[in-house]
Amino acid sequence: MPTIQYPESADLRSLLRFAAEDGHIWLGEHRMLLLHAGAMSELRKELIASVGQQQARRILTRMGFASGMRDAELARKTRRASDPADAFVVGPQLHMLEGCARVEPVRLEFGGPGNGFYGEFLWHNAWEAEAHVQAFGEVDHPVCWMMIGYASGYTSAFMGRFILFKEVECAAMGRDHCRIVGRPAEDWPDAAELTPYFEADSIVGRLLELRDEIEAMRHTIASPRRTPDLIGNSAAFLHAYDLIGRAAATNVSVLLLGETGVGKERFARTLHETSARKDAPFVAVNCAALPDELIESELFGVERGAFTGAHASRAGKFERAHGGTLFLDEVGELPLPAQAKLLRVLQEGEIERLGDERTRKVNVRLVAATNVDLQKAVNASTFRRDLFYRLNVYPVTIPPLRERTGDIPALVDAMVRRFETLHGKRIAGISDKAMHALKLHPWPGNVRELENVLERGVILAPQNGLIEVEHLFMGALVEPAQEHALSADGELKEAHKPAQDLASAVLASGVSLEDFEQRLLNRAVEQANGNLAAAARLLGMTRPQLTYRIKKQAG
């Protein structure tokens, strides 16, 4: 069998970035940790001592499995146009880059009928074997549980079926190296003994479920259950929610304050749904969207013949909300005549339709909302002072999203699930780097902007894939901290940041398309140290395609 050669790893090293100012290490879109091997050894030792060897093995195997599955996503993305074998060995190459062991391929066969697989590798200097020997001495059984989990998780995700790796030799048993063999689970005669280590333990799992149930009960007792539309645990959010809960038990008029997009209507609906009026109508009106000449008829109703075109009597929003809640959004946009009539309704509890001399009693809780400073509007004589005092009895300020970034992960999770259902897609989640970008963004449009960004992300992300930064933001992002990349000789060098809008940058430079292509090809070959296959991977094309373009430029 021919010797298996690893492709040049420049494309993988370019994925590893160090942003010391932010305290982040990135491998592609995934956040990484640079931990002491000694600290991991102590963790391993404590696990074995506290829960026993079998449970420790299960925990570490599942931990490695999850890590391997994430690296398989990188393999599909990094070498998508490469030879399948070159794409697969991203896993062993990343395992080496991450410091786990030196991986020597012995035999690799995959594909063909039944989607078969056989892989055999040697691990030299495996950290897990060394850690076990240091803590317990040489043993008579394999101990590289986390690393076996990684190999199984990576290969299973890459192949799209469960591939089980088994450690047939281990350095902790006095061997010179570790040897692992991977096959489909059904091809192992002792698979039933091995697969439980890749599954959640039923007893431990049930104990964790009971713990979660107890915590949920405590949380329910400590604070009322929030409605599904309102998500957050930040102090400012919980304060606003608490005020809404206190108002729900009364009939007080509420003034919701906050920037555009913070979710004022959702707070208003929550107030309605948690009050005694929940079975009556909830009517929402955007005052800014109504022409001045129609506002009064829309709010208070109109009698037939009151003006040209009024061919029939019609109830207004107040009458339609009788017994329930009327939500007036952008109340600061009401013209002064409509403000005067609104004040009368609040004071007297009755309305008078346009063209009618008869008054009608209405029982409505008014919830008003605005993103403007009403006190300044009063001083500028564009808002009635007496109406302001009437509305400002119970103000509730909803914080902007930039002041509650800790709530973003929970909001993202709920919104992604909703948009998955809406657009008929399955999403594996959101990458660490994308989540970091969401937390850095200033969110001028608040929760509404977050919804729009995540809906775009769900649409653009691949089926069963991760939402990444490139799927979320079309324009400029918050400038990240300076990053450093790993060179071939192991040194950290300043990483070049790509322009946010490459097309605009090229056009502004005045460089012709032909000249730009030649420079790009030369730079890729230079960065790959003359290795055309590696240069082709950097450019996202095959080696024949790159060779053709180089010859075309030279000819």
C-alpha positions as CSV (number, residue, x, y, z in Angstrom):
1,M,0.0,0.0,0.0
2,P,1.4,3.5,-0.9
3,T,2.5,5.7,1.9
4,I,-0.1,8.2,2.9
5,Q,1.2,11.8,2.7
6,Y,-0.3,14.7,4.5
7,P,-1.0,17.7,2.3
8,E,0.8,21.0,3.3
9,S,-1.0,22.4,6.4
10,A,-0.8,26.2,5.6
11,D,-4.5,26.3,5.1
12,L,-5.1,24.9,8.6
13,R,-2.5,27.1,10.3
14,S,-4.2,30.1,8.7
15,L,-7.4,29.1,10.6
16,L,-5.6,29.5,14.0
17,R,-5.7,33.1,15.1
18,F,-4.6,34.7,18.4
19,A,-6.4,37.9,19.6
20,A,-4.6,38.6,22.8
21,E,-6.3,41.9,23.4
22,D,-9.7,40.2,23.4
23,G,-8.5,37.1,25.2
24,H,-9.6,34.9,22.3
25,I,-8.0,32.1,20.4
26,W,-9.9,31.1,17.2
27,L,-9.7,28.0,15.1
28,G,-11.8,29.1,12.1
29,E,-15.1,30.1,13.7
30,H,-14.6,28.1,16.9
31,R,-13.2,29.6,20.1
32,M,-10.3,27.6,21.5
33,L,-8.6,27.4,24.9
34,L,-4.8,27.0,25.4
35,L,-4.7,24.9,28.6
36,H,-1.8,23.4,30.5
37,A,-1.5,19.6,29.8
38,G,-0.8,19.3,33.5
39,A,-4.2,20.9,34.3
40,M,-6.0,18.5,32.0
41,S,-4.1,15.7,33.7
42,E,-5.3,16.8,37.1
43,L,-8.9,17.1,35.8
44,R,-8.6,13.6,34.5
45,K,-7.3,12.3,37.8
46,E,-10.0,14.0,39.8
47,L,-12.7,12.6,37.5
48,I,-11.4,9.0,38.0
49,A,-11.2,9.5,41.7
50,S,-14.6,11.1,42.2
51,V,-16.9,9.2,39.8
52,G,-14.9,6.1,39.0
53,Q,-13.0,4.9,35.9
54,Q,-16.0,3.9,33.9
55,Q,-17.9,7.2,34.4
56,A,-14.7,9.2,33.8
57,R,-14.1,7.3,30.6
58,R,-17.6,8.0,29.4
59,I,-17.4,11.7,30.2
60,L,-14.0,12.1,28.5
61,T,-15.0,10.1,25.5
62,R,-18.1,12.2,24.9
63,M,-16.0,15.3,25.4
64,G,-13.6,14.2,22.7
65,F,-16.4,13.1,20.4
66,A,-17.9,16.6,20.6
67,S,-14.6,18.2,19.8
68,G,-14.0,15.9,16.8
69,M,-17.4,16.7,15.3
70,R,-16.6,20.4,15.4
71,D,-13.3,19.8,13.6
72,A,-15.2,17.8,10.9
73,E,-17.1,21.0,10.1
74,L,-13.8,22.8,9.5
75,A,-12.6,19.9,7.3
76,R,-15.7,20.2,5.0
77,K,-15.3,23.9,4.7
78,T,-11.5,24.2,4.4
79,R,-10.9,21.5,1.8
80,R,-14.3,21.2,0.1
81,A,-12.8,21.1,-3.4
82,S,-9.9,18.8,-2.5
83,D,-9.4,15.1,-3.0
84,P,-11.5,13.2,-0.4
85,A,-8.4,11.8,1.3
86,D,-6.8,15.2,1.6
87,A,-10.1,16.5,3.1
88,F,-10.3,13.7,5.6
89,V,-6.8,14.0,7.0
90,V,-7.7,17.5,8.2
91,G,-8.7,15.7,11.4
92,P,-5.3,14.1,12.1
93,Q,-3.6,17.3,11.1
94,L,-5.7,19.4,13.4
95,H,-5.2,16.8,16.2
96,M,-1.5,17.5,15.8
97,L,-1.9,21.2,15.5
98,E,-3.9,21.2,18.8
99,G,-1.0,19.4,20.5
100,C,-2.7,16.0,21.2
101,A,-0.1,13.7,19.5
102,R,1.9,13.2,16.4
103,V,-0.4,11.2,14.1
104,E,1.1,8.8,11.6
105,P,-1.3,7.4,9.1
106,V,-0.9,3.6,8.4
107,R,-4.0,2.7,6.3
108,L,-7.0,4.7,5.1
109,E,-9.8,3.3,3.0
110,F,-13.3,4.8,2.7
111,G,-16.1,5.2,0.2
112,G,-17.4,2.6,-2.1
113,P,-20.3,0.2,-1.6
114,G,-22.1,0.6,1.7
115,N,-20.1,3.7,2.5
116,G,-17.4,1.5,4.1
117,F,-14.5,2.8,6.1
118,Y,-11.2,1.5,7.5
119,G,-8.7,3.8,9.2
120,E,-5.5,2.9,11.1
121,F,-3.2,5.5,12.7
122,L,-0.3,5.6,15.1
123,W,-0.2,8.2,17.9
124,H,3.3,9.2,19.0
125,N,3.7,11.3,22.2
126,A,0.0,11.0,23.1
127,W,-0.7,13.5,25.9
128,E,-3.4,11.3,27.5
129,A,-1.3,8.2,27.7
130,E,1.5,10.3,29.3
131,A,-0.9,11.9,31.8
132,H,-2.3,8.5,32.9
133,V,1.1,7.0,33.4
134,Q,2.2,10.0,35.4
135,A,-0.8,9.7,37.7
136,F,-1.2,5.9,37.9
137,G,1.8,4.2,36.4
138,E,1.7,1.7,33.5
139,V,-1.6,-0.2,33.2
140,D,-2.9,-3.2,31.3
141,H,-5.6,-1.4,29.2
142,P,-5.8,1.5,26.8
143,V,-6.5,4.9,28.4
144,C,-6.6,7.5,25.6
145,W,-10.4,8.0,26.0
146,M,-10.7,11.6,25.0
147,M,-8.5,11.1,21.9
148,I,-10.5,8.0,20.9
149,G,-13.7,10.1,21.3
150,Y,-12.2,12.7,19.0
151,A,-11.2,10.3,16.3
152,S,-14.7,8.7,16.4
153,G,-16.6,12.0,16.5
154,Y,-14.5,13.5,13.7
155,T,-14.9,10.4,11.4
156,S,-18.6,9.9,12.2
157,A,-19.4,13.5,11.3
158,F,-17.2,13.3,8.2
159,M,-18.7,10.1,6.9
160,G,-22.3,10.8,8.0
161,R,-22.5,7.5,10.0
162,F,-21.2,6.2,13.3
163,I,-17.6,5.1,12.9
164,L,-16.1,3.5,16.0
165,F,-12.4,3.8,16.7
166,K,-10.7,1.4,19.1
167,E,-7.3,1.7,20.7
168,V,-5.6,-1.6,20.0
169,E,-2.2,-0.5,21.4
170,C,-1.5,2.1,24.0
171,A,1.7,3.8,25.2
172,A,0.3,3.6,28.8
173,M,0.7,-0.2,28.5
174,G,4.4,0.1,27.8
175,R,4.2,0.3,24.0
176,D,6.3,2.7,22.0
177,H,3.2,4.3,20.6
178,C,-0.6,4.1,20.5
179,R,-2.4,2.4,17.6
180,I,-6.0,3.1,16.7
181,V,-8.3,1.3,14.3
182,G,-11.6,2.7,13.1
183,R,-14.5,0.8,11.4
184,P,-18.3,1.2,11.2
185,A,-19.7,0.1,14.6
186,E,-21.5,-2.9,13.1
187,D,-18.1,-4.3,11.9
188,W,-16.8,-4.6,15.5
189,P,-17.7,-7.8,17.3
190,D,-17.4,-6.1,20.7
191,A,-19.3,-2.9,19.6
192,A,-21.9,-3.5,22.3
193,E,-19.2,-3.1,25.0
194,L,-17.7,0.0,23.5
195,T,-20.7,2.1,22.3
196,P,-22.1,2.8,25.8
197,Y,-19.0,5.1,26.4
198,F,-20.3,7.3,23.6
199,E,-23.8,7.5,25.0
200,A,-25.2,9.6,27.9
201,D,-25.3,7.5,31.1
202,S,-29.0,6.8,32.0
203,I,-28.4,7.1,35.8
204,V,-26.2,10.2,35.6
205,G,-28.5,11.7,32.9
206,R,-31.6,11.2,35.1
207,L,-29.9,12.8,38.1
208,L,-29.0,15.8,36.0
209,E,-32.6,16.0,34.7
210,L,-33.9,15.9,38.3
211,R,-31.4,18.7,39.2
212,D,-32.6,20.8,36.3
213,E,-36.2,20.2,37.3
214,I,-35.5,21.3,40.9
215,E,-33.7,24.4,39.7
216,A,-36.6,25.2,37.3
217,M,-39.1,24.8,40.2
218,R,-37.0,27.1,42.4
219,H,-36.8,29.7,39.6
220,T,-40.6,29.5,39.1
221,I,-41.2,30.1,42.8
222,A,-38.7,33.0,42.9
223,S,-40.0,34.8,39.9
224,P,-43.2,34.5,37.8
225,R,-42.9,32.7,34.5
226,R,-42.1,35.0,31.6
227,T,-44.0,34.7,28.4
228,P,-42.2,33.1,25.4
229,D,-41.9,36.4,23.6
230,L,-39.9,38.0,26.4
231,I,-36.5,36.5,26.9
232,G,-33.7,37.8,29.1
233,N,-32.0,37.6,32.5
234,S,-30.1,40.9,32.7
235,A,-30.8,43.2,35.6
236,A,-32.3,46.0,33.5
237,F,-34.6,43.6,31.6
238,L,-35.8,41.9,34.8
239,H,-36.5,45.2,36.4
240,A,-38.7,46.3,33.4
241,Y,-40.4,42.9,33.5
242,D,-41.1,43.2,37.2
243,L,-42.7,46.6,36.7
244,I,-45.0,45.1,34.0
245,G,-45.9,42.3,36.3
246,R,-46.9,44.7,39.1
247,A,-49.0,46.8,36.7
248,A,-50.8,43.7,35.3
249,A,-52.7,43.4,38.6
250,T,-54.1,47.0,38.3
251,N,-55.8,49.1,35.7
252,V,-53.1,51.8,35.5
253,S,-52.2,53.3,32.2
254,V,-48.6,52.4,31.3
255,L,-46.0,54.4,29.3
256,L,-43.3,52.3,27.7
257,L,-40.1,54.1,27.0
258,G,-37.2,52.9,24.9
259,E,-35.4,53.0,21.6
260,T,-36.9,51.7,18.3
261,G,-36.9,47.9,18.2
262,V,-36.5,47.1,21.9
263,G,-39.8,45.2,21.9
264,K,-42.3,47.7,23.4
265,E,-45.2,46.0,21.7
266,R,-44.2,42.6,23.1
267,F,-44.0,44.1,26.6
268,A,-47.5,45.6,26.0
269,R,-48.9,42.2,24.9
270,T,-47.3,40.6,27.9
271,L,-49.0,43.1,30.2
272,H,-52.3,42.4,28.5
273,E,-51.9,38.6,28.6
274,T,-51.0,38.5,32.3
275,S,-53.8,40.8,33.4
276,A,-57.5,40.2,34.1
277,R,-58.2,41.6,30.6
278,K,-56.5,38.8,28.8
279,D,-59.8,37.4,27.3
280,A,-60.8,40.8,25.9
281,P,-59.2,42.4,22.7
282,F,-55.7,43.7,22.4
283,V,-55.7,46.4,19.8
284,A,-52.4,48.0,18.6
285,V,-52.1,51.3,16.7
286,N,-49.0,52.8,15.2
287,C,-49.7,56.5,15.5
288,A,-46.8,57.5,13.2
289,A,-48.3,55.4,10.4
290,L,-51.6,57.2,10.3
291,P,-52.2,60.4,8.3
292,D,-53.1,63.4,10.5
293,E,-56.6,63.7,8.9
294,L,-57.5,60.1,9.7
295,I,-56.1,59.7,13.2
296,E,-59.2,60.9,15.0
297,S,-61.6,58.7,13.0
298,E,-59.3,55.7,13.5
299,L,-59.1,56.2,17.2
300,F,-62.6,57.4,18.1
301,G,-64.7,56.2,15.2
302,V,-66.9,58.1,12.7
303,E,-70.6,58.5,12.0
304,R,-72.1,58.1,8.6
305,G,-71.9,61.4,6.7
306,A,-69.4,63.0,9.0
307,F,-67.2,63.9,6.0
308,T,-67.0,63.1,2.3
309,G,-66.5,59.3,1.9
310,A,-68.0,58.4,5.3
311,H,-70.7,56.2,3.8
312,A,-71.2,54.1,7.0
313,S,-70.8,54.5,10.7
314,R,-67.6,52.8,12.0
315,A,-66.3,52.1,15.5
316,G,-62.9,53.3,16.4
317,K,-60.0,51.6,18.0
318,F,-61.1,52.5,21.5
319,E,-64.5,50.9,21.0
320,R,-62.9,47.8,19.5
321,A,-60.6,47.5,22.5
322,H,-63.5,47.7,25.0
323,G,-62.8,45.6,28.1
324,G,-59.2,45.0,26.9
325,T,-56.0,46.9,26.1
326,L,-55.3,49.6,23.6
327,F,-51.6,50.0,22.6
328,L,-50.7,53.3,21.1
329,D,-47.2,53.1,19.6
330,E,-45.3,56.3,18.8
331,V,-47.8,58.3,20.8
332,G,-45.4,61.3,20.6
333,E,-46.4,61.6,16.9
334,L,-50.1,62.4,17.6
335,P,-51.2,65.9,16.4
336,L,-52.3,68.3,19.1
337,P,-56.1,68.0,18.4
338,A,-55.9,64.2,18.7
339,Q,-53.9,64.7,22.0
340,A,-56.7,66.8,23.4
341,K,-59.4,64.1,22.7
342,L,-57.1,61.4,24.0
343,L,-56.8,63.3,27.3
344,R,-60.5,63.5,27.6
345,V,-60.9,59.8,27.1
346,L,-58.4,59.1,29.8
347,Q,-60.1,61.5,32.2
348,E,-63.7,60.7,31.5
349,G,-63.6,57.2,30.2
350,E,-65.8,58.1,27.2
351,I,-65.4,58.8,23.5
352,E,-67.3,60.7,20.9
353,R,-67.3,59.6,17.3
354,L,-66.6,62.2,14.5
355,G,-70.0,63.6,13.4
356,D,-71.8,62.4,16.5
357,E,-73.1,64.3,19.5
358,R,-73.6,61.2,21.6
359,T,-70.8,59.9,24.0
360,R,-70.0,56.3,24.5
361,K,-68.5,54.8,27.6
362,V,-65.4,52.7,27.1
363,N,-63.5,50.5,29.5
364,V,-59.9,50.3,28.1
365,R,-56.5,50.1,29.6
366,L,-54.2,52.4,27.7
367,V,-50.6,51.4,27.0
368,A,-48.6,54.1,25.3
369,A,-45.1,53.8,23.8
370,T,-42.6,56.3,22.4
371,N,-38.9,56.5,21.5
372,V,-38.8,60.3,21.8
373,D,-38.2,62.4,24.9
374,L,-41.7,63.5,25.8
375,Q,-40.4,66.1,28.3
376,K,-38.5,67.8,25.5
377,A,-41.6,67.6,23.3
378,V,-43.6,69.3,26.0
379,N,-40.9,72.1,26.2
380,A,-41.1,72.5,22.5
381,S,-44.9,72.8,22.6
382,T,-45.4,69.8,20.4
383,F,-46.9,67.6,23.1
384,R,-49.5,68.6,25.7
385,R,-48.2,69.0,29.2
386,D,-51.4,67.7,30.8
387,L,-51.4,64.6,28.6
388,F,-47.8,64.0,29.4
389,Y,-48.5,64.0,33.2
390,R,-51.5,61.7,32.6
391,L,-49.4,59.2,30.6
392,N,-46.4,59.4,32.8
393,V,-48.1,57.9,35.9
394,Y,-46.4,54.5,35.4
395,P,-43.4,54.7,33.1
396,V,-41.4,51.6,32.2
397,T,-38.0,51.9,30.5
398,I,-37.0,49.0,28.3
399,P,-33.2,48.7,28.0
400,P,-31.5,48.7,24.6
401,L,-29.9,45.5,23.4
402,R,-26.4,46.9,23.7
403,E,-26.9,47.2,27.5
404,R,-28.1,43.6,27.8
405,T,-25.6,41.6,25.7
406,G,-25.7,38.8,28.2
407,D,-29.2,38.0,26.9
408,I,-28.1,37.6,23.3
409,P,-27.3,33.8,23.4
410,A,-30.8,33.0,24.8
411,L,-32.4,35.4,22.2
412,V,-30.4,33.8,19.4
413,D,-31.4,30.3,20.4
414,A,-35.1,31.1,20.5
415,M,-35.0,33.1,17.2
416,V,-33.0,30.5,15.3
417,R,-35.5,27.8,16.3
418,R,-38.4,30.0,15.1
419,F,-36.8,30.8,11.8
420,E,-35.8,27.1,11.3
421,T,-39.5,26.2,11.4
422,L,-40.5,29.2,9.3
423,H,-38.1,28.5,6.5
424,G,-38.1,24.7,6.8
425,K,-34.3,24.3,7.5
426,R,-32.3,22.5,10.2
427,I,-29.4,24.5,11.6
428,A,-26.6,23.0,13.8
429,G,-26.3,26.2,15.7
430,I,-24.2,29.3,15.6
431,S,-20.4,29.4,15.6
432,D,-18.4,30.8,18.5
433,K,-17.0,33.6,16.3
434,A,-20.5,34.5,15.0
435,M,-21.8,34.7,18.6
436,H,-18.8,36.9,19.5
437,A,-19.6,39.2,16.6
438,L,-23.2,39.5,17.7
439,K,-22.1,40.5,21.2
440,L,-19.7,43.2,19.8
441,H,-22.3,44.7,17.4
442,P,-23.8,48.0,18.8
443,W,-27.4,47.1,17.7
444,P,-28.8,50.5,16.8
445,G,-32.0,48.6,15.7
446,N,-32.1,46.5,18.9
447,V,-34.0,43.2,19.1
448,R,-35.8,43.9,15.8
449,E,-32.4,44.2,14.1
450,L,-31.2,41.0,15.7
451,E,-34.2,39.2,14.4
452,N,-33.5,40.4,10.9
453,V,-29.8,39.5,11.1
454,L,-30.6,36.0,12.4
455,E,-33.3,35.3,9.8
456,R,-30.8,36.2,7.1
457,G,-28.3,33.8,8.8
458,V,-30.7,30.9,8.9
459,I,-31.5,31.4,5.2
460,L,-27.8,31.7,4.1
461,A,-26.4,28.9,6.4
462,P,-26.0,25.5,4.8
463,Q,-28.6,22.8,5.7
464,N,-27.5,21.1,9.0
465,G,-24.5,23.6,9.2
466,L,-23.5,26.4,11.4
467,I,-24.5,30.0,11.1
468,E,-21.2,31.9,10.6
469,V,-20.2,35.6,10.6
470,E,-20.3,35.8,6.8
471,H,-24.0,34.7,6.9
472,L,-25.0,37.4,9.4
473,F,-23.5,40.8,8.4
474,M,-23.5,42.3,5.0
475,G,-21.8,45.5,5.9
476,A,-18.9,46.5,8.2
477,L,-18.6,44.9,11.6
478,V,-17.1,46.3,14.8
479,E,-13.3,46.2,14.3
480,P,-11.9,43.2,16.2
481,A,-8.7,43.2,18.1
482,Q,-5.5,42.6,16.3
483,E,-5.0,38.9,15.5
484,H,-1.8,36.9,15.1
485,A,-1.4,33.8,13.0
486,L,0.9,30.8,13.3
487,S,3.7,30.6,10.8
488,A,5.2,27.3,9.4
489,D,8.1,27.6,11.9
490,G,5.7,28.0,14.9
491,E,6.1,31.8,15.3
492,L,3.2,34.2,15.9
493,K,3.0,36.8,13.2
494,E,0.6,39.6,12.7
495,A,-2.4,38.4,10.6
496,H,-3.6,40.4,7.7
497,K,-7.2,41.5,8.1
498,P,-9.3,41.2,4.9
499,A,-11.1,44.3,3.8
500,Q,-14.8,44.2,4.8
501,D,-15.8,45.1,1.2
502,L,-13.1,43.5,-1.0
503,A,-14.9,44.4,-4.2
504,S,-15.0,48.1,-3.3
505,A,-11.4,48.1,-2.2
506,V,-10.3,46.6,-5.5
507,L,-12.3,49.1,-7.6
508,A,-10.9,52.0,-5.5
509,S,-7.3,50.8,-6.0
510,G,-7.5,51.2,-9.8
511,V,-6.0,47.7,-10.3
512,S,-7.3,45.9,-13.4
513,L,-9.0,42.5,-13.0
514,E,-6.3,40.7,-14.9
515,D,-3.5,42.3,-12.7
516,F,-5.5,41.5,-9.5
517,E,-5.9,37.9,-10.5
518,Q,-2.2,37.5,-11.2
519,R,-1.2,39.1,-7.9
520,L,-3.7,36.8,-6.0
521,L,-2.4,33.7,-7.7
522,N,1.2,34.6,-7.0
523,R,0.4,35.5,-3.3
524,A,-1.3,32.1,-2.8
525,V,1.6,30.2,-4.3
526,E,4.0,32.2,-2.2
527,Q,2.1,31.6,1.0
528,A,1.9,27.9,0.3
529,N,5.7,27.8,-0.2
530,G,5.4,26.8,-3.8
531,N,3.0,23.9,-3.1
532,L,0.4,24.2,-5.9
533,A,-2.1,21.8,-4.2
534,A,-2.0,23.9,-1.0
535,A,-2.3,27.1,-2.9
536,A,-5.3,25.8,-4.7
537,R,-7.0,25.0,-1.4
538,L,-6.3,28.5,-0.2
539,L,-8.1,29.8,-3.3
540,G,-11.0,27.3,-3.0
541,M,-10.2,25.6,-6.4
542,T,-8.7,22.4,-7.6
543,R,-5.0,22.1,-8.6
544,P,-5.8,21.7,-12.3
545,Q,-7.8,24.9,-12.2
546,L,-4.9,26.7,-10.6
547,T,-2.4,25.3,-13.1
548,Y,-4.6,26.4,-16.0
549,R,-4.9,30.0,-14.7
550,I,-1.1,30.2,-14.0
551,K,-0.3,29.0,-17.5
552,K,-2.9,31.4,-18.9
553,Q,-1.3,34.4,-17.1
554,A,2.2,33.3,-18.2
555,G,1.2,32.7,-21.9
